[in-house]
Amino acid sequence: KIVKDLKGAEYKVVNIEKKEIKRNPLPPFTTSSLQQQAWSKLHFSAKKTMYLAQNLYERGLISYHRTDSLNLSEQALSEAKKFITEKYGKGYWPGFFRKYKTKSKTAQEAHEAIRPTHPEKTPEELKLKTKLDNQQHRLYDLIWRRFIASQMAQAIFDSTTVDVLATNYKLQTTNYTFRATGQILKFDGFLKIYQMKMEENELPPLEKNEIVKLKKLIPSQHFTQPPARYTEASLIKVLEKEGIGRPSTYAPTLDTIQKRNYVKKDEKKRFQPTEMGILVNDILVEHFPKIVDIKFTAQMEENLDKIAAGKEDWVETLHNFYEPFEKNLKQKYQEISKKDMKEKTDKICPQCGSSLVIRWSRYGKFYGCSKFPKCKYKESLPRPTLGIKCPKCEKGEIVEKTTKKGKIFYGCNRWPECDFALWDKPNGETCPKCGSLLVIDKRGKISCSNKECDFTKNGKLK
């Protein structure tokens, strides 16, 4: 009905609003925001970001990188002002020092925000004068630009909002209003050195009561979507918001849940809980609901802050927590140990003739003898295949596997008869150049699995 109404409607400009919009720069980095931006802009994991930041800190190029503070020293502010006015002109200096306050309730603010120790050392200069590798240089560039931009003038836009009324006089239907918004950058300010996602759309000159023509009508229906899965950046943001952990624990936490195979990443680098992760979570929620409650860690951090401030006694605090926890742990250990975690099967153990059961290890399910530990026979469960025939033996199919250290790879399901294996996930296509399987790497790039072949999906060389 709406489409029918709109096809024969007259479109009139009923309102035009013009205004100037000013946008402030973002604050300098904390550990959390650095990890989020390094993931979004540079595709660095939290672990890699902290490793590279440690290198830069040890070289004396940046301030301490494990911090939840947005504070900046007077010396740093003065050096930033000097650099901005000399490099870009007085127009890019706001006329005052920008000082930021952290929004985190559990912030300890024991250190400064993350910043370059010498703002005059630009990324371009460091690239020529130091032996920084490409990744170190890219992270320094991100930190330097964010700090300098945090002390620069606002960006100014000219914004125009136009309301267009659609009326179908023949059908005498209800009016429909369309709104178009456009903005043009008037003064770049801090955007001169720190790019952000901005929509810069220029609208054509229009006047109120002007009749405009319909060029194209695109019907589109949208439904409410479930919350998106977490990426490293979005999960760190939630950890900080909920007061779970400290700047120094974000990266190790993400690393641990992956190493223990509680989660894995899909093709878009989003976390997905594994069967193992779901099982562990269910057990912990059932037996230790208070410990795994999202508010527990935040409350514990608050108690530790009170101890540091001399408002609570540390011995009493630990005693109040640990004594009931220890009793509960011993009790639950017996209950969980007695609980039958095995799944019965119809399979027979080839070594002793007993029945096989499905057991759990840290890497997932497997078949094991029901007489364990007397009989230690075990075998892998059949894994769901990717629907791709093994190019080596041409009898088996490719399945997702896990190394002893929890790293995912792809191999033939006829192992050990066939030892074909790949680190990157095959996409089911073959290389038009050499016939080998095409694979998708960690960055989503499609290329040939044959190391001697230079073919990629977009035609570029590896």
C-alpha positions in Angstrom: 0.0 0.0 0.0 2.7 2.5 0.9 4.6 1.8 -2.3 1.4 2.3 -4.3 0.7 5.6 -2.5 4.2 6.9 -3.1 4.4 6.1 -6.8 1.7 8.6 -7.7 2.5 11.2 -5.0 3.7 14.8 -5.2 6.9 15.6 -3.3 7.2 19.0 -1.7 10.0 20.5 0.4 8.2 21.6 3.6 11.1 22.4 5.9 14.8 23.3 5.6 17.0 23.6 8.7 20.6 24.7 8.5 23.0 24.8 11.4 26.6 24.6 12.4 27.8 21.4 14.1 30.9 21.2 16.2 32.6 17.9 17.1 35.1 17.6 19.9 38.2 15.3 19.7 38.3 12.0 21.6 40.4 11.7 24.8 43.8 10.1 24.8 44.0 6.4 25.1 43.6 4.2 28.2 44.5 0.5 28.0 40.9 -0.4 27.1 40.4 2.2 24.4 43.8 1.5 22.9 43.0 -2.2 22.6 39.6 -1.4 21.1 41.0 1.0 18.5 44.0 -1.2 17.6 41.5 -4.0 16.9 39.2 -1.8 14.8 41.8 0.2 12.9 44.8 -2.1 12.8 43.3 -5.5 13.3 45.6 -6.2 16.2 44.4 -8.6 18.9 44.5 -7.3 22.5 47.5 -9.6 23.2 49.4 -8.3 20.2 48.6 -4.7 21.1 49.9 -5.1 24.6 53.0 -6.8 23.4 53.8 -4.0 20.9 52.9 -1.3 23.5 55.4 -3.0 25.9 58.1 -2.7 23.2 57.3 1.0 22.7 57.3 1.6 26.5 60.7 -0.1 27.0 62.1 2.0 24.2 60.9 5.1 26.1 58.6 6.2 23.2 55.3 6.0 25.1 54.1 6.4 28.7 53.0 3.4 30.8 50.5 1.4 28.8 48.5 -0.3 31.6 46.3 2.5 32.8 42.7 3.5 33.2 43.4 7.2 33.6 42.8 10.1 31.2 45.0 12.5 33.1 47.8 14.2 31.4 50.8 16.0 33.0 51.2 19.8 32.6 54.5 19.1 30.7 52.7 16.9 28.2 50.0 19.4 27.7 52.5 22.2 27.1 54.5 20.1 24.7 51.3 19.3 22.7 50.4 23.0 22.5 53.8 23.9 21.3 53.8 21.2 18.6 50.2 22.0 17.4 50.8 25.8 17.1 54.2 25.4 15.4 53.1 22.6 13.0 49.5 23.5 12.1 49.1 27.1 13.3 47.3 28.9 16.1 43.9 28.2 14.5 44.3 24.5 15.4 44.8 25.3 19.1 41.5 25.6 21.1 43.0 28.2 23.4 43.0 26.0 26.5 44.3 22.7 27.7 41.7 19.9 27.2 41.4 17.8 30.3 39.4 14.7 30.4 37.7 12.7 33.2 37.3 8.9 33.2 33.8 7.5 33.2 34.9 4.2 34.8 33.7 3.8 38.4 36.6 1.4 39.2 39.3 3.5 37.7 42.4 3.8 39.9 44.1 6.5 37.8 47.5 5.7 39.2 49.2 6.7 35.9 48.8 9.1 33.0 46.8 8.3 29.9 48.8 6.5 27.2 50.7 9.2 25.2 54.0 9.7 23.3 56.8 10.7 25.8 58.0 13.2 23.2 55.2 14.6 21.1 57.6 16.3 18.7 58.8 12.8 17.6 56.3 12.3 14.8 55.6 8.9 13.3 57.3 10.0 10.1 60.4 11.0 11.9 60.6 7.8 14.0 60.2 5.7 10.8 63.4 7.3 9.5 65.5 7.5 12.6 64.6 4.3 14.6 64.4 0.6 13.9 60.7 0.1 14.7 59.1 -2.7 12.7 55.9 -2.0 10.7 53.6 -3.1 13.5 55.3 -1.1 16.2 55.3 2.0 14.0 51.6 1.6 13.2 50.7 1.4 16.9 52.9 4.4 17.8 51.3 6.3 14.9 47.8 5.5 16.4 48.9 6.6 19.9 50.6 9.8 18.7 47.7 10.9 16.6 45.1 10.3 19.3 47.1 12.2 21.9 47.9 15.2 19.6 44.3 15.3 18.3 42.9 15.3 21.9 44.5 18.8 22.4 43.4 20.3 19.0 40.5 22.5 18.1 37.0 21.2 17.2 36.0 20.1 13.8 33.2 22.3 12.3 30.5 21.1 9.9 27.7 22.9 8.1 24.6 20.7 8.5 21.4 20.8 6.4 18.2 18.9 7.2 15.4 18.8 4.6 11.9 17.4 5.2 10.0 16.3 2.0 6.2 15.7 2.2 4.8 13.0 -0.1 1.0 13.5 -0.9 -1.1 11.4 -3.3 -4.0 13.6 -4.1 -5.7 11.1 -6.4 -5.9 8.4 -3.8 -6.4 10.9 -0.9 -4.0 8.9 1.2 -2.1 9.8 4.4 0.9 12.0 3.9 4.4 10.5 4.2 7.4 12.6 5.3 11.0 11.9 4.2 14.0 13.4 5.8 17.4 13.9 4.2 20.5 15.1 6.1 23.7 16.4 4.7 26.9 17.9 6.2 30.0 19.4 4.8 33.3 19.9 6.6 33.9 23.6 7.2 37.0 23.4 9.3 38.9 20.1 9.9 40.4 20.9 13.3 41.5 17.7 15.0 40.4 15.7 12.0 43.5 17.0 10.2 45.5 14.2 11.9 42.9 11.8 13.4 40.4 10.3 11.0 37.0 9.2 12.2 34.0 7.7 10.5 32.1 10.7 9.3 29.2 11.0 6.8 29.9 14.0 4.5 26.9 14.2 2.1 26.2 17.5 0.2 22.5 18.1 -0.6 21.6 20.1 -3.7 20.3 23.7 -3.4 16.6 23.5 -2.3 13.9 26.0 -1.3 10.9 25.7 0.9 7.7 24.7 -1.0 9.8 23.5 -4.0 8.4 20.5 -5.8 10.9 17.7 -6.3 10.8 14.7 -8.6 10.9 11.0 -7.5 13.9 9.4 -9.2 13.8 5.9 -7.6 11.7 4.1 -5.0 13.5 1.3 -3.0 11.1 -0.6 -0.7 13.0 -2.0 2.3 11.7 -3.9 5.4 13.8 -4.3 8.5 13.3 -6.6 11.5 14.7 -6.4 15.0 18.0 -8.2 15.1 19.5 -10.1 18.0 22.6 -8.5 19.7 25.7 -9.0 17.7 28.4 -11.4 18.9 31.3 -9.9 20.7 34.6 -9.0 18.9 37.7 -8.4 21.0 37.0 -4.7 20.9 33.3 -4.9 22.0 34.1 -7.5 24.7 36.8 -5.3 26.2 34.4 -2.4 26.2 31.9 -4.4 28.2 34.5 -5.7 30.6 35.5 -2.1 31.4 31.9 -0.9 31.7 31.0 -3.7 34.1 34.1 -3.3 36.2 35.4 -6.8 35.4 39.2 -6.9 35.7 41.8 -4.2 35.3 43.7 -2.8 32.3 46.4 -5.4 32.9 43.9 -8.3 32.8 41.9 -7.6 29.6 44.3 -9.2 27.1 45.2 -12.2 29.3 41.5 -12.9 29.9 40.7 -12.9 26.2 43.8 -15.1 25.6 42.8 -17.6 28.3 39.2 -18.3 27.1 40.6 -19.0 23.6 43.5 -21.2 24.8 41.1 -23.3 26.9 38.8 -23.7 23.9 35.8 -22.0 25.7 35.3 -19.7 22.6 36.5 -19.6 19.0 36.3 -16.9 16.4 34.2 -17.1 13.3 35.2 -15.8 9.8 34.3 -12.2 10.9 36.5 -12.5 14.0 33.5 -12.6 16.4 33.6 -14.9 19.5 31.4 -18.0 19.5 31.1 -20.2 22.6 32.2 -23.8 22.0 30.5 -26.8 23.3 33.2 -27.0 26.0 32.6 -23.4 26.9 28.9 -23.8 27.3 29.4 -26.9 29.5 31.9 -25.2 31.8 29.6 -22.1 32.1 26.6 -24.3 32.9 28.6 -26.1 35.7 29.9 -22.9 37.2 26.6 -21.1 37.1 24.9 -24.1 38.7 27.5 -24.6 41.5 29.1 -21.2 42.0 26.4 -18.6 41.0 27.7 -15.8 43.2 31.3 -16.2 42.0 30.4 -16.1 38.3 27.8 -13.3 38.7 28.8 -10.3 36.6 28.7 -8.0 39.7 31.1 -10.2 41.8 34.4 -9.0 40.2 33.3 -5.4 40.3 32.4 -5.7 44.0 35.7 -7.4 44.7 37.6 -4.6 42.9 35.7 -2.1 45.0 36.7 -3.9 48.2 40.3 -3.9 47.1 40.1 -0.1 46.4 38.8 0.4 49.9 41.7 -1.6 51.3 44.1 0.5 49.4 42.5 3.6 50.7 42.7 2.3 54.3 38.9 2.1 54.7 38.8 -1.7 55.1 41.0 -4.3 56.8 42.5 -6.7 54.2 42.7 -9.7 56.6 39.0 -9.3 57.5 38.0 -8.9 53.8 39.9 -12.0 52.7 38.6 -14.0 55.7 35.0 -13.0 54.9 35.4 -14.2 51.3 37.7 -17.2 51.5 36.4 -19.1 54.4 32.8 -19.7 52.9 34.4 -20.1 49.5 36.7 -22.8 50.6 33.9 -24.8 52.3 31.7 -24.4 49.2 34.6 -25.4 46.9 35.3 -28.7 48.8 31.6 -29.6 48.8 31.0 -28.8 45.2 34.2 -30.6 44.2 32.7 -33.8 45.6 29.3 -33.2 43.9 30.8 -32.4 40.5 33.2 -35.4 40.7 30.3 -37.7 41.5 28.1 -36.3 38.8 28.1 -38.5 35.7 29.5 -36.4 32.9 29.8 -39.4 30.6 27.5 -40.2 27.7 26.8 -43.9 27.1 27.2 -45.3 23.6 26.7 -48.7 21.7 30.3 -48.8 20.7 32.6 -51.5 22.1 36.2 -51.0 23.2 38.5 -52.9 20.8 41.1 -53.5 23.6 39.0 -54.9 26.5 35.5 -55.4 25.1 33.9 -53.0 27.5 31.5 -50.3 26.3 32.8 -47.0 25.1 31.5 -43.7 26.6 31.8 -40.1 25.4 34.1 -38.2 27.7 35.3 -34.6 27.9 38.8 -33.1 27.7 39.8 -29.5 27.6 39.8 -29.8 23.7 36.3 -31.3 23.5 34.6 -34.7 23.4 36.2 -38.1 22.6 35.5 -41.8 23.0 37.0 -43.4 26.0 36.7 -46.8 27.6 34.2 -47.1 30.4 36.8 -49.1 32.5 39.2 -46.2 32.6 41.7 -46.0 34.3 42.1 -49.8 34.0 41.8 -49.5 30.2 43.1 -46.3 28.7 41.8 -46.8 25.1 40.4 -43.7 23.5 39.6 -42.4 20.0 38.4 -39.2 18.4 34.8 -38.5 17.7 33.9 -38.1 14.0 34.0 -34.3 13.3 31.4 -32.6 11.0 33.1 -32.1 7.6 33.2 -28.9 5.6 31.9 -30.8 2.6 35.2 -30.5 0.8 37.0 -33.6 -0.5 40.6 -34.0 0.6 42.8 -33.1 -2.4 45.6 -35.4 -1.3 43.9 -38.8 -0.8 40.7 -38.0 -2.6 38.9 -40.4 -0.2 38.4 -38.3 3.0 36.9 -34.9 3.7 38.3 -31.8 5.3 37.3 -31.2 9.0 38.2 -28.6 11.6 40.7 -29.9 14.1 42.5 -28.5 17.2 46.1 -28.9 18.2 47.2 -29.8 21.7 47.6 -26.1 22.4 44.1 -25.3 21.2 45.0 -23.8 17.8 42.5 -24.5 15.1 43.6 -26.1 11.8 42.0 -28.1 8.9 42.9 -31.6 7.9 41.7 -34.8 6.4 39.3 -37.0 8.5 41.2 -40.1 7.4 44.2 -39.1 9.6 46.7 -40.8 10.2 46.3 -42.6 6.9 46.3 -39.1 5.3 48.3 -36.3 6.7 46.8 -33.4 4.6 46.5 -30.2 6.8 46.0 -26.5 6.4 46.2 -23.6 8.9 43.7 -21.4 7.0 40.1 -22.5 6.3 39.4 -23.8 2.8 36.4 -22.1 1.1 35.6 -25.1 -1.2 36.9 -23.4 -4.4 40.0 -24.5 -6.3 42.7 -22.3 -7.7 42.2 -21.6 -11.4 46.0 -21.3 -11.8 47.3 -24.5 -10.1 44.2 -26.5 -9.0 45.0 -26.3 -5.2 42.4 -25.4 -2.6 41.7 -21.7 -2.0 41.8 -20.7 1.6 40.6 -17.7 3.7 43.3 -16.2 5.9 42.9 -14.4 9.3 42.2 -11.1 7.5 39.5 -12.6 5.3 41.7 -12.6 2.2 41.2 -15.5 -0.2 44.4 -17.0 -1.7 45.8 -20.2 -3.0 46.9 -22.8 -0.3 49.9 -23.8 -2.5 52.9 -21.8 -1.2 54.5 -21.8 -4.7 51.4 -20.3 -6.3 50.8 -16.5 -6.1 47.1 -16.5 -7.0 44.7 -14.5 -4.8 40.9 -14.0 -5.3 41.3 -10.3 -6.2 44.2 -11.1 -8.6 46.9 -9.5 -6.6 50.2 -11.3 -5.7 50.6 -12.6 -2.1 
